[in-house]
Amino acid sequence: MAPLSGFEKRQFAPIWNKIGSLIFTHGEHFYNYKGLRDFKEKFNPVWSPKYIALPKGFKQGLALKDIATLISGGMKGIFSKE
């Protein structure tokens, strides 16, 4: 998996696609999105999308925070590169 790397960059793309693409392009301070994608490209992967079902409203943000916490190994890992 290469987080946020598969979003379309078209004028009428949904807002979430535009936000994800913006984070992928300019989010190097938080995570090495491009580096991870470039590294994995060396192994000629077959890229396929992965989806997460989330609740609506405020609970959606809480669920995304929990996912980020799990992936990064804790709250400290979300906001810093180690």
N, C-alpha and C positions, 0 to 999 in steps of 0.2 A: 504494500500500500504506500501511496505517496499523497499525504493529505493536501487537499485543496488544489491539486495540480490538473484536474480535468475539467475545470469550468470553461464554458464557452465565452469568448470575448466578442459578443455581437451586440448591436445597438439595442435590440428589443429583448435581450435576455432578462429573466426574472431578477429581481433585486438581490436575492441570495446568491445568485451566480456572480453578479457584479461585485458584491462584497467579498466573496470567497476568492475571486480572481485578484482583487485589489490586495487582499491579505497575502496571497501567494506571491504577488509581484513585489510588494513593499514590506513584508513582514520578517525580513531576515534578522532583525534585532531580537525577535522572540523565538524563532525556530528556523532551521536551515532547510526550508521547503525545497528550494531549487537544487541544493546539494544532494539531498536525499533522492530526489527524482533522477538526477543525473547519474548518481551512483547505481541505482537500481536498473537504469536503462542499459548498463553494460551487460546485463544478464539476459537481454532480449525478452522481457516479460510480456505476457498477454494481459494488458490492462483491462480491468472490468470495474464498473462502478459499484460502490457499496453504499447502502442507505441506512439511515437511522430513523426510526419512528419516534416522534416526540410529542408530548402533550402541547396544547395551545397555551398562549399567554405567558404569565410569569414563570410557570413551572418549566417552560421550555428553556429559559435561561439557566435555571437551577440544574436541569438535566445536562446541559452542555458544560456547565462548570464541573459537575461530577465526572463527566467523561474526560475532560481536560486534566482533572486532578489524577484520575486513574492512569492515563497515558503518560503523564509527566513525572509520576512518582511522588506526588504531593503538591501542595499549594506553592511551595518555594520553587519547584521546577517549572511551574506555569510561567512565571515572570522572570526567570533568569536562565542563561545558558550555562551549562556546567562543562 
